[in-house]
Amino acid sequence: MNPDLELSQFDYELPPELIAQSPAARRTGSRLLHLDSHAGLHDRQFVDLPQLLRPNDLLVFNNTRVIKARLLGRKESGGKVEVLIERITGPNTALAHIKASKSPRPGSKLVLVETFTATVPGRQDELFELEFPERVLDLLDRYGATPLPPYIEHAAEQEDDERYQTVYAREPGAVAAPTAGLHFDQAMLERLTAMGIAQAFVTLHVGAGTFQPVRTQKLEDHIMHAERYSVPPETIALIHATRAAGGRVIAVGTTSVRALESAAQHAPQAGTIEGDTRLFITPGYRYAWVDALLTNFHLPQSTLLMLVSALAGMEPIRRAYAHAVQSRYRFFSYGDAMFIESATQP
């Protein structure tokens, strides 16, 4: 990592009214800002995406599924608690963030949604261990709420249960959606397949850490949060076939980028490549597998803004974001999309 990189280099002014509070009427109804490999900017619609793709290209999607990770309740002593599951660690166990006036002590019990009791055996750093009386996923499906990002001001509603989930979500475990994928509907996926655009999947369970601010001025001092990922052998085979045919590997979302680039560090390991990743991509990073990226707009001073700056260059991203603000694009999870081509790609 470049030791001269500082947090202030990744800031920009965002009018609060540009933060999208609800999704577009149709999944494919968003705008699309195209940043080409020559740093040119083009205002498009998301439905124009197929025109930007080539027959040998490969789209790589993150098939994680958002779990209803938020639970309200109280301590046995009566104090209110809010639980956000971060990671399911076993059939009946999980790690969680717990908001309370006083942190629960090891061995204490939480009465959740006035329905069942969970035990707190201990903690791991900032996260609390929880034991549930039944399968965690079953209880969350019945009683949990969709964990919308902190900048979305309304409580999760029925529409959010559907729209804060990709149409291809398969593997439960995320507490935040891989939001670039929210723009795709089944008709768009079928249209791309008919065009000869190959599709592959990785899994990265997005954690709440994705919303945590960077608190160090020097980026080299930042400790990246860990997220669980898995890249199957069939996806790796498609990546190599795409490269051999002269196509581009296009990540759908920064979470797909982190999974792919983490796996690339372990290739040519046989079979599925999986584990925890703390990969922190900043300008100067050399991408191994990813040639282009479809993504949403990211928070000021966020690790994800640094990731896209590593792909396209810091100055092109600054110009693109200034243009997006001026042109009134919608920002963050429910906002518009951006198609970024690597500055090193033809």
KAQUIZI-V788335 format. One record per residue. RES is the residue in three letters. SS is DSSP state (H for helix, E for strand, - for the rest). PHI is phi in whole degrees, 0 to 359 (none if undefined). BURIAL is # if it has 16 or more other ideal C-beta (glycine too) atoms within 10 Angstrom, else .. Layout:
<<RES,SS,PHI,BURIAL> <RES,SS,PHI,BURIAL>>
This chain:
<<MET,-,none,.> <ASN,-,294,.> <PRO,-,291,.> <ASP,-,273,.> <LEU,-,289,#> <GLU,E,233,.> <LEU,H,302,#> <SER,H,296,.> <GLN,H,285,.> <PHE,H,238,#> <ASP,-,253,.> <TYR,-,202,#> <GLU,-,271,.> <LEU,-,236,#> <PRO,-,300,.> <PRO,H,304,.> <GLU,H,290,.> <LEU,H,273,#> <ILE,E,281,#> <ALA,-,294,#> <GLN,-,262,.> <SER,-,210,.> <PRO,-,286,#> <ALA,-,298,#> <ALA,-,303,.> <ARG,-,241,.> <ARG,-,306,#> <THR,-,271,#> <GLY,-,272,.> <SER,-,277,#> <ARG,E,277,#> <LEU,E,222,#> <LEU,E,265,#> <HIS,E,259,#> <LEU,E,254,#> <ASP,-,277,#> <SER,-,291,#> <HIS,-,258,.> <ALA,-,70,.> <GLY,-,280,.> <LEU,E,249,#> <HIS,E,222,.> <ASP,E,276,.> <ARG,E,224,.> <GLN,E,250,.> <PHE,H,301,#> <VAL,H,295,.> <ASP,H,279,.> <LEU,H,310,#> <PRO,H,305,.> <GLN,H,291,.> <LEU,H,265,#> <LEU,-,256,#> <ARG,-,241,.> <PRO,-,304,.> <ASN,-,266,#> <ASP,-,289,#> <LEU,E,235,#> <LEU,E,265,#> <VAL,E,244,#> <PHE,E,255,#> <ASN,E,263,#> <ASN,-,267,#> <THR,E,298,#> <ARG,E,242,#> <VAL,E,289,#> <ILE,-,266,#> <LYS,-,281,#> <ALA,-,274,#> <ARG,E,261,#> <LEU,E,227,#> <LEU,E,257,.> <GLY,E,185,#> <ARG,E,210,.> <LYS,E,286,#> <GLU,-,302,.> <SER,-,282,.> <GLY,-,115,.> <GLY,-,292,.> <LYS,E,290,.> <VAL,E,224,#> <GLU,E,235,.> <VAL,E,251,#> <LEU,E,237,#> <ILE,E,295,#> <GLU,E,263,#> <ARG,E,206,#> <ILE,E,276,#> <THR,E,254,.> <GLY,E,193,.> <PRO,-,308,.> <ASN,-,242,#> <THR,E,229,#> <ALA,E,202,#> <LEU,E,254,#> <ALA,E,213,#> <HIS,E,274,#> <ILE,E,232,#> <LYS,E,264,.> <ALA,E,200,#> <SER,-,296,.> <LYS,-,226,.> <SER,-,299,.> <PRO,-,295,#> <ARG,-,274,.> <PRO,-,304,.> <GLY,-,92,.> <SER,E,284,.> <LYS,E,238,.> <LEU,E,242,#> <VAL,E,265,.> <LEU,E,254,#> <VAL,-,44,.> <GLU,-,52,.> <THR,-,231,.> <PHE,E,217,#> <THR,E,245,.> <ALA,E,246,#> <THR,E,256,#> <VAL,E,253,#> <PRO,-,293,.> <GLY,-,177,.> <ARG,E,216,#> <GLN,E,235,.> <ASP,-,56,.> <GLU,-,275,.> <LEU,E,258,#> <PHE,E,257,#> <GLU,E,281,#> <LEU,E,229,#> <GLU,E,243,.> <PHE,-,251,#> <PRO,-,284,.> <GLU,-,222,.> <ARG,-,302,.> <VAL,H,303,#> <LEU,H,298,#> <ASP,H,295,.> <LEU,H,293,#> <LEU,H,294,#> <ASP,H,300,.> <ARG,H,278,.> <TYR,H,238,#> <GLY,-,278,#> <ALA,E,240,#> <THR,-,298,#> <PRO,-,274,#> <LEU,-,293,#> <PRO,-,299,#> <PRO,-,295,.> <TYR,-,272,.> <ILE,-,269,#> <GLU,-,273,.> <HIS,-,262,.> <ALA,-,290,.> <ALA,-,301,#> <GLU,-,244,.> <GLN,H,300,.> <GLU,H,299,.> <ASP,H,295,#> <ASP,H,302,.> <GLU,H,269,.> <ARG,H,279,#> <TYR,-,268,#> <GLN,-,207,#> <THR,-,287,#> <VAL,-,289,.> <TYR,-,251,#> <ALA,-,299,#> <ARG,-,229,.> <GLU,E,257,.> <PRO,E,292,#> <GLY,E,160,#> <ALA,E,271,#> <VAL,-,250,#> <ALA,-,213,#> <ALA,-,282,#> <PRO,-,283,#> <THR,H,290,#> <ALA,H,299,#> <GLY,H,286,#> <LEU,H,294,#> <HIS,H,282,#> <PHE,-,271,#> <ASP,-,249,.> <GLN,H,297,.> <ALA,H,297,.> <MET,H,294,#> <LEU,H,299,#> <GLU,H,292,.> <ARG,H,297,.> <LEU,H,294,#> <THR,H,298,.> <ALA,H,297,.> <MET,-,281,.> <GLY,-,91,.> <ILE,-,277,#> <ALA,E,288,#> <GLN,E,229,#> <ALA,E,220,#> <PHE,E,228,#> <VAL,E,235,#> <THR,E,233,#> <LEU,E,224,#> <HIS,-,278,#> <VAL,-,292,#> <GLY,-,259,#> <ALA,H,295,#> <GLY,H,300,#> <THR,H,298,#> <PHE,H,262,#> <GLN,-,286,.> <PRO,-,289,.> <VAL,-,280,#> <ARG,-,254,.> <THR,-,252,.> <GLN,-,290,.> <LYS,E,272,.> <LEU,H,296,#> <GLU,H,294,.> <ASP,H,269,.> <HIS,-,285,#> <ILE,-,260,.> <MET,-,284,.> <HIS,-,289,#> <ALA,-,263,.> <GLU,E,222,#> <ARG,E,276,#> <TYR,E,221,#> <SER,E,208,#> <VAL,E,236,#> <PRO,-,284,#> <PRO,H,298,.> <GLU,H,292,.> <THR,H,290,#> <ILE,H,297,#> <ALA,H,297,.> <LEU,H,293,#> <ILE,H,298,#> <HIS,H,294,.> <ALA,H,294,.> <THR,H,297,#> <ARG,H,299,.> <ALA,H,296,.> <ALA,-,271,.> <GLY,-,83,.> <GLY,-,271,#> <ARG,-,249,#> <VAL,E,269,#> <ILE,E,248,#> <ALA,E,280,#> <VAL,E,265,#> <GLY,-,100,#> <THR,H,293,#> <THR,H,291,#> <SER,H,295,#> <VAL,H,301,#> <ARG,H,296,#> <ALA,H,295,#> <LEU,H,296,#> <GLU,H,289,#> <SER,H,292,#> <ALA,H,294,#> <ALA,H,300,#> <GLN,-,289,.> <HIS,-,253,.> <ALA,-,293,.> <PRO,-,264,.> <GLN,-,305,.> <ALA,-,283,.> <GLY,-,77,.> <THR,-,291,.> <ILE,E,259,#> <GLU,E,210,#> <GLY,E,154,.> <ASP,E,264,.> <THR,E,240,#> <ARG,-,241,.> <LEU,-,300,#> <PHE,-,242,#> <ILE,-,264,#> <THR,-,229,#> <PRO,-,308,#> <GLY,-,107,.> <TYR,-,293,#> <ARG,-,258,.> <TYR,-,293,#> <ALA,-,267,.> <TRP,-,241,#> <VAL,-,269,#> <ASP,-,255,#> <ALA,E,205,#> <LEU,E,215,#> <LEU,E,258,#> <THR,E,208,#> <ASN,E,269,#> <PHE,-,273,#> <HIS,-,249,#> <LEU,-,296,#> <PRO,-,303,.> <GLN,-,62,#> <SER,-,267,#> <THR,H,297,#> <LEU,H,285,#> <LEU,H,295,#> <MET,H,292,#> <LEU,H,298,#> <VAL,H,291,#> <SER,H,293,#> <ALA,H,291,#> <LEU,H,278,#> <ALA,H,253,#> <GLY,-,105,#> <MET,H,294,#> <GLU,H,292,.> <PRO,H,302,#> <ILE,H,291,#> <ARG,H,302,#> <ARG,H,295,.> <ALA,H,297,#> <TYR,H,290,#> <ALA,H,298,.> <HIS,H,294,.> <ALA,H,297,#> <VAL,H,294,#> <GLN,H,297,.> <SER,-,270,.> <ARG,-,63,.> <TYR,-,294,#> <ARG,-,265,#> <PHE,E,253,#> <PHE,-,74,#> <SER,-,305,#> <TYR,-,264,#> <GLY,-,268,#> <ASP,-,279,#> <ALA,E,246,#> <MET,E,220,#> <PHE,E,250,#> <ILE,E,246,#> <GLU,E,260,#> <SER,-,300,#> <ALA,-,293,.> <THR,-,265,.> <GLN,-,261,.> <PRO,-,289,.>>
